[in-house]
Amino acid sequence: MGSEFRETVYIAIGTMLIASVLAFFSVGLGVRDDFADTRNKQIQALHNTKVYREFNMYNGLEHSVDCTSDISGYEVVATILKYKNTEHLEIYVDKDSLGNELYMHYTDVRENTNDYSREILQNRFDYTHVYHPMLVYDGASVKNITAPQDKDHTSAVTGIKFVRVN
C-alpha cells in the first residue's frame, strides 16, 4: 500500500507540473498576442500618419469663398508629375485652360508618355487658374464624386479630384 500511495503522489506532482507548464505556456501565448496586437496598431497608426502627411494638402473638403485648400494650376501640374506612375491612384481635373477634362491613370501614362510631360502639362494648366482639391477613397469614381466622402481608419486614398474654381 505504501508504494501505491507513493506512485499516486508522484502522478499528482507530475500532473501539477504539467498543468503549471501548460498554464505558463498559455499565459505566454496571451502576452505574445497582446504584443502582436499592440505592434499591429502601431504599424497601422504609422501608415495612417504617412498617408495623412502625403495627401492632406489635397483634402479640400467642402469649398467655400475663403477656402484655404485651393491650389494653383502649377500645383496641379506638380501633383500630376508626382503621382503619374503611381499604380493605384487616379487624378481627375474637370477643366484645363481650354476647358477640357483630364483623367489620369498610370496605364494612360505608360501608353501616352508625351501627354504627361512637364512642358505639355504646363501649357495645359495656367498658373492663374485656381483649383479645389478633393480626395477620393476606396475606389470610388473620381469623375462622379461631388462632395467629400466619409472615411474610416481602413479607407485608402485611390484618387485626387481637382475642380476649377475660376
C-alpha positions in Angstrom: 0.0 0.0 0.0 2.9 2.4 0.6 4.1 2.1 -2.9 0.7 2.8 -4.4 0.4 5.9 -2.2 3.9 7.0 -3.4 3.0 6.4 -7.0 -0.2 8.3 -6.6 1.7 11.3 -5.1 4.3 11.1 -8.0 1.4 11.1 -10.5 -0.2 14.0 -8.7 3.0 16.0 -8.6 3.7 15.2 -12.3 0.2 16.3 -13.3 0.6 19.6 -11.3 3.9 20.2 -13.0 2.4 19.6 -16.4 -0.6 21.8 -15.6 1.7 24.6 -14.4 3.8 24.4 -17.6 0.7 24.4 -19.7 -0.7 27.4 -17.7 2.6 29.2 -18.1 2.7 28.4 -21.9 -0.9 29.7 -22.2 -0.1 32.9 -20.4 2.9 33.4 -22.6 0.8 33.0 -25.7 -1.7 35.5 -24.4 1.1 38.0 -23.8 2.6 37.4 -27.2 -0.9 38.0 -28.8 -1.2 41.3 -26.8 2.3 42.4 -28.0 1.4 41.5 -31.6 -1.9 43.4 -31.3 -0.1 46.5 -30.0 2.5 46.3 -32.7 -0.1 46.0 -35.4 -1.8 49.1 -34.1 1.5 51.0 -34.1 2.1 50.0 -37.7 -1.4 51.0 -38.7 -1.0 54.3 -36.9 2.3 55.0 -38.7 0.8 54.1 -42.0 -2.2 56.4 -41.4 0.1 59.2 -40.4 2.2 58.7 -43.5 -0.9 58.8 -45.7 -2.2 61.9 -43.9 1.1 63.7 -44.4 1.3 62.8 -48.0 -2.3 63.6 -49.0 -3.6 66.1 -46.5 -2.9 69.1 -48.8 -5.4 67.6 -51.3 -8.1 67.1 -48.7 -10.0 70.2 -49.6 -13.3 69.0 -48.1 -16.2 71.5 -48.8 -15.3 74.5 -50.9 -16.1 78.0 -49.5 -15.4 81.5 -50.7 -12.4 81.9 -48.5 -11.1 78.4 -48.9 -7.5 77.9 -47.8 -7.2 74.5 -49.6 -7.3 75.9 -53.1 -4.2 75.5 -55.2 -2.9 76.9 -58.5 -2.7 75.3 -61.9 1.1 74.7 -61.5 0.5 72.8 -58.2 -1.9 70.6 -60.2 0.9 70.0 -62.7 3.3 69.2 -59.9 0.8 66.7 -58.4 0.3 65.0 -61.8 4.0 64.7 -62.3 4.5 63.4 -58.7 1.8 60.7 -59.0 1.8 59.8 -62.7 3.5 56.5 -62.2 1.6 55.5 -59.0 -0.3 52.4 -59.7 -3.4 52.7 -57.6 -4.1 56.4 -57.8 -6.2 58.3 -60.3 -6.2 62.0 -60.9 -9.1 63.9 -62.5 -9.2 67.6 -63.4 -12.5 68.9 -64.6 -11.2 71.8 -66.7 -7.8 72.8 -68.0 -7.1 76.2 -69.6 -9.1 75.2 -72.7 -12.0 73.8 -70.8 -11.1 70.1 -71.4 -11.0 67.5 -68.7 -8.0 65.4 -67.7 -8.3 61.8 -66.4 -5.0 60.2 -65.4 -4.3 56.6 -64.5 -0.9 55.0 -64.6 -1.9 52.9 -67.6 -2.7 56.0 -69.6 0.7 57.5 -68.7 2.5 54.3 -69.9 0.6 54.4 -73.2 0.9 58.2 -73.8 4.1 59.3 -72.1 4.3 62.5 -74.1 0.9 63.7 -72.9 2.2 63.8 -69.4 5.5 65.7 -69.8 6.1 68.8 -67.8 6.0 71.1 -70.9 2.7 69.8 -72.2 1.1 69.9 -68.7 2.4 73.5 -68.1 0.9 74.6 -71.4 -2.4 72.9 -70.5 -2.8 74.4 -67.0 -2.4 78.1 -66.4 -0.8 79.2 -63.2 -3.5 81.9 -62.7 -6.3 79.3 -62.5 -7.4 78.1 -59.1 -8.4 74.5 -58.3 -10.1 73.0 -55.4 -8.7 69.5 -54.5 -10.7 66.6 -53.1 -9.5 63.2 -52.0 -11.3 60.1 -53.3 -11.3 56.9 -51.2 -11.7 53.2 -51.7 -12.0 53.0 -55.5 -14.9 55.5 -55.9 -15.1 57.2 -59.3 -13.0 60.4 -59.4 -15.3 61.8 -62.1 -18.5 61.3 -60.2 -17.6 62.4 -56.7 -19.1 65.8 -55.9 -18.7 66.0 -52.1 -16.2 64.8 -49.6 -16.6 61.1 -48.7 -17.0 59.6 -45.3 -13.9 57.5 -44.4 -12.6 55.4 -41.5 -9.2 54.1 -40.5 -9.3 51.4 -43.1 -10.0 53.8 -46.1 -7.4 54.1 -48.7 -6.8 57.1 -51.0 -7.4 56.0 -54.6 -7.8 59.3 -56.3 -7.5 63.1 -56.3 -10.0 65.3 -58.0 -9.4 68.9 -58.9 -12.3 71.2 -59.6 -11.5 74.5 -61.3 -12.9 77.4 -59.2 -12.1 80.3 -61.6 
